[in-house]
Amino acid sequence: MPALAILSVVLEQTVQWKYGTAGTIGLLLLTVGIRSRRPTLSSAGAMILALLVTGPALSS
């Protein structure tokens, strides 16, 4: 269980560092949506993360 907590913190810090506040909000929505079984929240979070990841490829 401690390894899962450490992995979660590392993933959150990496997203925050690379994608900023929007990435953190996307990750939060995705996590909350999956845990509470709300597909709307998880879809919104996944969409935000996907747009952040593919944004540079779309703009060139």
N, C-alpha and C positions, 0 to 999 in steps of 0.2 A: 504494500500500500504506500509506503513512503516514496518508492520509486515513481509511482503514478503521480504523486503530488509534485515531485521534483520535475518530472517531465511536463506537467501542466504549467508550472511556473516558467520553465525555460521556453516553452512554446509561446506563452503569452508575452514574455519579454522580447522574443524574436519578432513576433508580429508587431508589437508596439514600436520596436526600433526600425523595422523596415517599412511599415505601412502607416504608422502614426495612430492618431486617435480613431480614425475611421476603421482601421484594421482591428483595433481592440473592440470597437462597438460591433463589428461584424462577427468576430469570434465569440463575443458575449451572447449575441442573438442566436448564433448557431448552437452554442452550448446549452443555453436555456431552453431553446426549442426542442432539442433532442431529449433533454432530461425530463421536460414536462410533456413530451409527446404532442407538441403543437407544431404542425407542419408549416404554418404561416411564418412563425418566428424563425424556424430553422431554414426555411427557404429564403427569407429576407437576409439572414446572416450569410448564407452561402452565396447569394447574389452579390452582396457587398464585397465579400472576399474575392469572388471571381472577377468583378469589375476592377478591383485594385490590382490583381495579378495581371490581367490582360490589358489594362489601361495603356501601358507603354507600347504594346504591340499594335494596338488599334490606332494610336496617334501617329505612327510613322508611315 
